[in-house]
């Protein structure tokens, strides 16, 4: 894991896809659309958000799926210590209550929640990146 593009409060790190744990399902059509967009751009622009202690993906399941479909070994990510007071979690779906423990439990157990169950909001603007796709082709992909 190497740190790139240091920011004021958050660093973007390249992580192996193989070690990451989703906590919710993704929509294949959305992931396929992202694959096309990423290929056209030729670079990765938006990092995923990952819990440092468990490697559970908090935000970016469709980007993670797109990276896997592209055969990438690495993905730009921002590591956080979750729960983090700068991050709040709610649900995109009405009538669903979700908390940090639910997110981590789903990711660690592998019993994925339905797509768009969780919505993480950040108190600060998160950095973007411009990592060429060839730099993400490292070992460890899916």
Residue frames as a rotation matrix with the C-alpha (Angstrom) as fourth column:
UNK 1
0.590 0.807 0.000 0.00
0.807 -0.590 0.000 0.00
0.000 0.000 -1.000 0.00
UNK 2
-0.584 -0.811 0.042 1.49
0.812 -0.583 0.037 3.33
-0.005 0.056 0.998 -1.02
UNK 3
0.232 0.643 -0.730 0.27
0.596 -0.687 -0.416 6.82
-0.769 -0.338 -0.542 -0.23
UNK 4
-0.577 -0.351 0.737 -0.18
0.806 -0.391 0.445 9.17
0.132 0.851 0.508 -3.17
UNK 5
-0.278 0.484 0.830 -1.51
0.265 -0.792 0.551 12.66
0.923 0.373 0.092 -3.59
UNK 6
-0.578 0.065 -0.814 -1.38
0.816 0.048 -0.576 13.72
0.001 -0.997 -0.081 0.08
UNK 7
0.075 0.694 0.716 -4.21
0.368 -0.686 0.627 16.08
0.927 0.217 -0.307 1.01
UNK 8
-0.238 -0.137 0.961 -4.71
-0.621 -0.740 -0.259 18.40
0.747 -0.659 0.092 3.95
UNK 9
-0.125 0.260 0.958 -6.60
-0.962 0.203 -0.181 15.88
-0.242 -0.944 0.224 6.08
UNK 10
0.666 0.374 0.646 -7.04
-0.219 0.925 -0.310 12.69
-0.713 0.065 0.698 4.03
UNK 11
-0.439 -0.839 -0.323 -4.53
-0.694 0.088 0.715 10.72
-0.571 0.538 -0.621 2.00
UNK 12
0.718 0.553 -0.424 -5.31
-0.695 0.525 -0.491 8.65
-0.049 0.647 0.761 -1.06
UNK 13
-0.285 -0.753 0.593 -3.72
-0.659 0.603 0.450 5.21
-0.696 -0.263 -0.668 -0.92
UNK 14
-0.076 0.219 -0.973 -3.55
-0.852 0.492 0.177 2.44
0.518 0.843 0.149 -3.50
UNK 15
-0.167 0.121 0.978 -5.09
-0.736 0.645 -0.206 -0.76
-0.656 -0.755 -0.019 -2.07
UNK 16
-0.979 -0.123 -0.164 -5.29
-0.196 0.789 0.582 -4.27
0.058 0.601 -0.797 -3.48
UNK 17
-0.147 0.978 -0.146 -8.81
-0.841 -0.046 0.539 -5.20
0.521 0.202 0.829 -4.55
UNK 18
-0.159 0.040 -0.986 -8.21
0.046 0.998 0.033 -8.69
0.986 -0.040 -0.161 -3.19
UNK 19
-0.801 -0.261 -0.539 -8.12
0.511 0.172 -0.842 -7.51
0.313 -0.950 -0.005 0.43
UNK 20
-0.841 0.491 0.226 -11.25
-0.526 -0.840 -0.133 -5.35
0.125 -0.231 0.965 0.36
UNK 21
-0.787 0.613 -0.076 -14.63
0.597 0.725 -0.344 -6.33
-0.155 -0.316 -0.936 1.81
UNK 22
-0.636 0.661 0.398 -17.87
-0.183 -0.630 0.754 -4.93
0.750 0.406 0.522 0.38
UNK 23
-0.912 0.402 0.081 -20.77
-0.004 0.188 -0.982 -4.53
-0.410 -0.896 -0.169 2.82
UNK 24
0.120 0.990 -0.078 -23.52
-0.251 -0.046 -0.967 -4.19
-0.960 0.135 0.243 0.25
UNK 25
0.063 0.020 0.998 -24.43
0.806 0.589 -0.062 -5.48
-0.589 0.808 0.021 -3.19
UNK 26
-0.589 -0.240 -0.772 -24.07
-0.224 -0.869 0.441 -3.38
-0.777 0.432 0.458 -6.35
UNK 27
0.633 0.774 -0.025 -26.10
-0.124 0.069 -0.990 -2.86
-0.764 0.630 0.140 -9.51
UNK 28
-0.044 -0.703 0.710 -24.28
0.667 0.508 0.545 -4.52
-0.744 0.498 0.446 -12.44
UNK 29
0.482 0.278 0.831 -25.68
0.848 -0.388 -0.362 -2.06
0.222 0.878 -0.423 -15.00
UNK 30
0.989 -0.149 0.013 -24.34
-0.145 -0.932 0.332 0.87
-0.037 -0.330 -0.943 -12.98
UNK 31
0.326 -0.920 0.217 -20.94
-0.031 0.220 0.975 -0.81
-0.945 -0.324 0.043 -12.61
UNK 32
0.064 -0.256 0.965 -20.84
0.917 0.397 0.045 -1.49
-0.394 0.882 0.260 -16.37
UNK 33
0.832 0.282 0.478 -21.60
0.453 -0.842 -0.294 2.18
0.319 0.461 -0.828 -17.05
UNK 34
0.806 -0.589 -0.064 -18.72
-0.345 -0.555 0.757 3.17
-0.481 -0.588 -0.651 -14.77
UNK 35
0.142 -0.753 0.642 -16.39
0.525 0.607 0.597 0.78
-0.839 0.253 0.481 -16.62
UNK 36
0.364 0.066 0.929 -17.15
0.915 -0.210 -0.343 2.63
0.173 0.975 -0.137 -19.85
UNK 37
0.967 0.052 0.249 -16.65
0.015 -0.989 0.146 6.07
0.254 -0.137 -0.958 -18.25
UNK 38
0.605 -0.789 0.103 -13.38
-0.191 -0.018 0.981 5.06
-0.773 -0.614 -0.162 -16.61
UNK 39
0.109 -0.547 0.830 -12.06
0.802 0.541 0.251 3.56
-0.587 0.638 0.498 -19.86
UNK 40
0.618 0.181 0.765 -12.91
0.669 -0.632 -0.391 6.74
0.413 0.753 -0.512 -21.78
UNK 41
0.954 -0.256 0.158 -11.20
-0.300 -0.823 0.482 8.91
0.006 -0.507 -0.862 -19.14
UNK 42
0.451 -0.818 -0.358 -8.17
0.105 0.447 -0.888 6.61
0.886 0.363 0.288 -19.02
UNK 43
-0.724 -0.663 0.189 -7.69
-0.106 -0.164 -0.981 7.39
0.681 -0.731 0.048 -15.35
UNK 44
-0.050 0.638 -0.769 -9.26
0.891 0.377 0.255 6.85
0.452 -0.672 -0.587 -11.95
UNK 45
-0.396 -0.084 0.914 -10.69
0.048 -0.996 -0.071 10.06
0.917 0.015 0.398 -10.48
UNK 46
0.246 0.594 0.766 -12.74
-0.788 -0.338 0.515 9.17
0.565 -0.730 0.385 -7.38
UNK 47
-0.792 -0.590 -0.161 -11.28
-0.374 0.675 -0.636 7.07
0.483 -0.444 -0.755 -4.55
UNK 48
0.250 0.803 -0.541 -13.37
0.206 0.502 0.840 4.64
0.946 -0.322 -0.039 -2.53
UNK 49
-0.019 -0.189 0.982 -13.66
-0.889 -0.447 -0.103 4.96
0.458 -0.874 -0.160 1.27
UNK 50
0.212 -0.052 -0.976 -12.46
0.099 0.995 -0.032 2.03
0.972 -0.090 0.217 3.38
UNK 51
0.908 0.072 0.413 -12.41
-0.404 -0.113 0.908 1.29
0.112 -0.991 -0.073 7.11
UNK 52
0.084 -0.996 -0.040 -8.75
-0.861 -0.052 -0.505 0.98
0.501 0.077 -0.862 8.12
UNK 53
-0.344 -0.268 0.900 -9.31
-0.857 0.481 -0.185 -1.73
-0.384 -0.835 -0.395 10.75
UNK 54
0.051 0.501 0.864 -11.46
-0.104 0.863 -0.494 -4.16
-0.993 -0.065 0.096 8.77
UNK 55
-0.919 -0.388 -0.065 -10.95
-0.052 -0.045 0.998 -3.26
-0.390 0.921 0.021 5.08
UNK 56
-0.109 0.951 0.289 -14.73
0.840 0.244 -0.485 -2.91
-0.532 0.190 -0.825 4.75
UNK 57
-0.797 -0.054 0.602 -15.72
0.476 -0.671 0.569 -0.63
0.373 0.739 0.560 1.87
UNK 58
-0.480 0.630 -0.611 -17.88
0.464 -0.409 -0.786 2.17
-0.745 -0.661 -0.096 3.23
UNK 59
0.513 0.579 -0.633 -18.43
-0.234 -0.615 -0.753 4.11
-0.826 0.535 -0.180 0.01
UNK 60
-0.105 -0.556 -0.825 -17.70
-0.939 -0.218 0.266 3.10
-0.328 0.802 -0.499 -3.57
UNK 61
-0.045 0.137 0.990 -19.17
-0.093 0.986 -0.140 -0.36
-0.995 -0.099 -0.032 -4.15
UNK 62
0.896 0.399 0.197 -19.94
0.164 0.116 -0.980 0.38
-0.413 0.910 0.038 -7.80
UNK 63
0.570 -0.778 -0.264 -16.43
-0.807 -0.470 -0.358 1.76
0.154 0.417 -0.896 -8.35
UNK 64
-0.227 -0.612 0.757 -14.99
-0.702 0.642 0.309 -1.35
-0.675 -0.462 -0.575 -6.66
UNK 65
0.360 0.456 0.814 -17.07
0.222 0.806 -0.549 -3.58
-0.906 0.378 0.189 -8.98
UNK 66
0.976 -0.031 -0.215 -15.96
-0.210 -0.384 -0.899 -1.53
-0.055 0.923 -0.381 -11.99
UNK 67
0.138 -0.989 0.046 -12.30
-0.981 -0.130 0.143 -1.93
-0.135 -0.064 -0.989 -10.98
UNK 68
-0.192 -0.138 0.972 -12.83
-0.263 0.961 0.084 -5.68
-0.945 -0.240 -0.221 -10.72
UNK 69
0.729 0.542 0.418 -14.52
0.278 0.324 -0.904 -5.79
-0.626 0.775 0.086 -14.15
UNK 70
0.823 -0.490 -0.287 -11.57
-0.553 -0.576 -0.602 -3.83
0.130 0.654 -0.745 -15.58
UNK 71
0.747 -0.535 -0.395 -9.21
0.473 0.845 -0.251 -6.44
0.468 0.001 0.884 -14.14
UNK 72
0.257 -0.651 0.715 -7.38
-0.486 -0.726 -0.486 -3.87
0.835 -0.222 -0.503 -12.01
UNK 73
-0.034 -0.358 -0.933 -5.30
0.640 0.709 -0.295 -5.07
0.767 -0.608 0.205 -9.08
UNK 74
-0.737 -0.297 -0.607 -5.24
0.658 -0.521 -0.544 -1.76
-0.154 -0.800 0.580 -7.22
UNK 75
0.235 0.827 0.511 -7.78
0.745 -0.490 0.452 0.94
0.624 0.275 -0.732 -6.46
UNK 76
-0.687 -0.412 0.599 -7.37
-0.003 -0.823 -0.569 4.45
0.727 -0.392 0.564 -5.04
UNK 77
0.289 0.765 -0.575 -8.86
0.658 0.277 0.700 4.60
0.695 -0.581 -0.424 -1.54
UNK 78
-0.217 -0.244 0.945 -9.11
-0.581 -0.745 -0.326 6.81
0.784 -0.620 0.019 1.50
UNK 79
-0.325 0.024 -0.945 -8.65
0.584 0.791 -0.181 4.92
0.744 -0.611 -0.271 4.75
UNK 80
-0.073 0.365 0.928 -10.70
-0.623 -0.743 0.243 6.06
0.778 -0.561 0.282 7.73
UNK 81
-0.979 -0.110 -0.172 -11.09
0.079 0.573 -0.816 4.91
0.189 -0.812 -0.552 11.32
UNK 82
-0.300 0.954 0.022 -14.78
-0.464 -0.166 0.870 3.97
0.834 0.251 0.492 11.40
UNK 83
0.578 0.758 0.302 -16.83
0.804 -0.592 -0.055 5.05
0.137 0.275 -0.952 13.14
UNK 84
-0.662 -0.737 0.140 -15.42
0.734 -0.674 -0.079 8.50
0.152 0.051 0.987 12.49
UNK 85
-0.157 0.654 -0.740 -17.14
0.596 -0.535 -0.599 11.60
-0.788 -0.535 -0.306 13.93
UNK 86
-0.567 -0.118 -0.815 -16.65
-0.450 -0.785 0.427 13.26
-0.690 0.609 0.392 10.52
UNK 87
-0.865 0.271 -0.422 -18.75
-0.263 0.471 0.842 10.56
0.427 0.839 -0.336 8.81
UNK 88
-0.356 0.815 0.457 -22.48
-0.676 0.113 -0.728 9.95
-0.645 -0.568 0.511 9.26
UNK 89
-0.994 0.077 -0.075 -24.42
0.010 0.756 0.655 6.96
0.107 0.650 -0.752 7.95
UNK 90
-0.205 0.978 0.050 -28.06
-0.609 -0.087 -0.789 6.75
-0.767 -0.192 0.613 6.93
UNK 91
-0.377 0.132 0.917 -30.01
0.545 0.832 0.105 4.81
-0.749 0.539 -0.385 4.31
UNK 92
-0.961 0.106 -0.253 -30.90
-0.271 -0.526 0.806 5.80
-0.048 0.844 0.535 0.77
UNK 93
-0.559 0.770 -0.309 -34.04
0.267 0.519 0.812 3.69
0.785 0.371 -0.496 1.21
UNK 94
-0.241 0.549 0.800 -36.99
-0.768 -0.612 0.189 4.95
0.593 -0.569 0.570 3.23
UNK 95
0.737 0.642 0.212 -37.89
-0.601 0.480 0.639 3.07
0.309 -0.599 0.739 6.39
UNK 96
0.591 -0.621 -0.515 -34.42
0.532 0.780 -0.330 1.56
0.607 -0.079 0.791 6.79
UNK 97
0.833 -0.426 0.353 -32.26
-0.554 -0.621 0.555 2.42
-0.017 -0.658 -0.753 9.77
UNK 98
0.677 -0.694 -0.246 -28.58
0.511 0.683 -0.522 1.55
0.530 0.228 0.817 9.59
UNK 99
0.893 -0.438 0.104 -25.60
-0.378 -0.604 0.701 2.23
-0.244 -0.666 -0.705 11.79
UNK 100
0.123 -0.963 -0.241 -21.85
-0.978 -0.077 -0.194 1.78
0.169 0.260 -0.951 11.75
UNK 101
-0.407 -0.278 0.870 -22.06
-0.590 0.807 -0.018 -1.62
-0.698 -0.520 -0.493 13.43
UNK 102
0.582 0.699 0.415 -24.49
-0.061 0.547 -0.835 -2.88
-0.811 0.461 0.361 10.77
UNK 103
0.777 -0.352 -0.522 -22.10
-0.618 -0.269 -0.739 -1.81
0.120 0.897 -0.426 8.00
UNK 104
-0.253 -0.957 0.139 -19.05
-0.965 0.240 -0.102 -3.46
0.064 -0.160 -0.985 9.57
UNK 105
-0.171 0.256 0.951 -20.98
-0.412 0.859 -0.305 -6.63
-0.895 -0.444 -0.042 10.48
UNK 106
0.845 0.534 0.042 -22.19
-0.160 0.327 -0.932 -7.06
-0.511 0.780 0.361 6.89
UNK 107
0.568 -0.693 -0.444 -18.71
-0.747 -0.209 -0.631 -6.53
0.344 0.690 -0.636 5.47
UNK 108
-0.408 -0.769 0.493 -16.90
-0.905 0.413 -0.104 -8.81
-0.124 -0.488 -0.864 7.90
UNK 109
-0.108 0.455 0.884 -19.53
-0.299 0.833 -0.466 -11.58
-0.948 -0.315 0.046 7.69
UNK 110
-0.971 -0.240 -0.007 -19.92
-0.064 0.230 0.971 -11.43
-0.231 0.943 -0.239 3.91
UNK 111
-0.239 0.955 0.173 -23.71
0.930 0.277 -0.243 -11.26
-0.280 0.103 -0.954 4.27
UNK 112
-0.930 -0.291 0.226 -24.12
0.359 -0.851 0.382 -8.26
0.082 0.437 0.896 1.99
UNK 113
-0.266 0.828 -0.493 -26.87
0.202 -0.453 -0.869 -5.71
-0.943 -0.331 -0.046 2.43
UNK 114
0.437 0.476 0.763 -28.99
0.852 0.052 -0.521 -4.78
-0.288 0.878 -0.383 -0.61
UNK 115
-0.463 -0.618 0.635 -27.57
0.821 -0.570 0.043 -2.11
0.335 0.541 0.771 -2.91
UNK 116
-0.457 0.171 0.873 -28.00
-0.041 -0.984 0.172 1.46
0.889 0.043 0.456 -1.68
UNK 117
0.418 0.531 -0.737 -28.79
0.732 0.284 0.620 0.43
0.538 -0.798 -0.270 1.89
UNK 118
0.254 -0.402 -0.880 -26.17
0.795 -0.431 0.426 2.74
-0.551 -0.808 0.210 3.35
UNK 119
0.602 -0.116 0.790 -25.38
0.455 -0.763 -0.460 6.34
0.655 0.636 -0.407 2.56
UNK 120
0.113 -0.657 -0.746 -22.24
0.951 -0.146 0.272 7.82
-0.288 -0.740 0.608 4.07
UNK 121
0.811 0.121 0.572 -21.94
0.295 -0.929 -0.221 11.60
0.505 0.349 -0.790 4.33
UNK 122
-0.043 -0.945 -0.325 -18.66
0.978 0.026 -0.205 13.37
0.202 -0.326 0.923 5.04
UNK 123
0.658 0.295 -0.693 -18.20
0.565 -0.802 0.195 16.65
-0.498 -0.520 -0.694 6.90
UNK 124
-0.014 -0.733 -0.680 -15.36
-0.311 -0.643 0.700 17.63
-0.950 0.221 -0.219 4.59
UNK 125
0.748 0.157 -0.645 -14.80
-0.660 0.081 -0.747 17.59
-0.065 0.984 0.165 0.87
UNK 126
0.526 -0.559 0.641 -12.90
0.179 0.809 0.560 14.46
-0.832 -0.180 0.525 -0.03
UNK 127
-0.213 -0.709 -0.673 -9.98
-0.597 -0.451 0.664 14.66
-0.773 0.543 -0.327 -2.45
UNK 128
0.936 0.351 -0.037 -10.15
-0.228 0.522 -0.822 13.44
-0.269 0.777 0.569 -5.99
UNK 129
-0.019 -0.965 0.261 -7.27
-0.082 0.262 0.962 11.91
-0.996 -0.004 -0.084 -7.91
UNK 130
0.688 0.151 -0.709 -6.07
-0.707 -0.080 -0.703 11.33
-0.163 0.985 0.052 -11.44
UNK 131
-0.127 -0.744 0.656 -4.37
-0.469 0.628 0.621 7.94
-0.874 -0.229 -0.429 -11.39
UNK 132
-0.230 0.005 -0.973 -3.66
-0.962 0.151 0.228 6.45
0.148 0.988 -0.030 -14.84
UNK 133
0.767 0.635 0.095 -5.28
-0.642 0.761 0.093 3.05
-0.013 -0.132 0.991 -15.29
UNK 134
0.464 -0.648 -0.604 -1.97
-0.062 0.656 -0.752 1.41
0.883 0.387 0.264 -16.14
UNK 135
-0.522 -0.663 0.537 -0.76
-0.561 -0.208 -0.801 2.34
0.643 -0.719 -0.263 -12.63
UNK 136
-0.032 0.629 0.776 -3.63
-0.965 0.182 -0.188 0.32
-0.260 -0.755 0.602 -11.15
UNK 137
0.557 0.262 -0.788 -2.92
-0.629 0.753 -0.195 -2.89
0.542 0.604 0.584 -13.01
UNK 138
-0.429 -0.821 0.378 -0.79
-0.859 0.240 -0.453 -4.24
0.281 -0.519 -0.807 -10.14
UNK 139
-0.699 0.072 -0.712 -1.13
0.100 0.995 0.002 -7.72
0.708 -0.069 -0.703 -8.67
UNK 140
-0.946 0.306 -0.109 -4.04
0.145 0.097 -0.985 -8.60
-0.291 -0.947 -0.136 -6.44
UNK 141
-0.570 0.768 -0.293 -7.06
-0.820 -0.553 0.146 -7.91
-0.049 0.324 0.945 -8.63
UNK 142
-0.215 0.633 0.744 -10.14
-0.306 0.680 -0.667 -9.97
-0.928 -0.371 0.048 -9.11
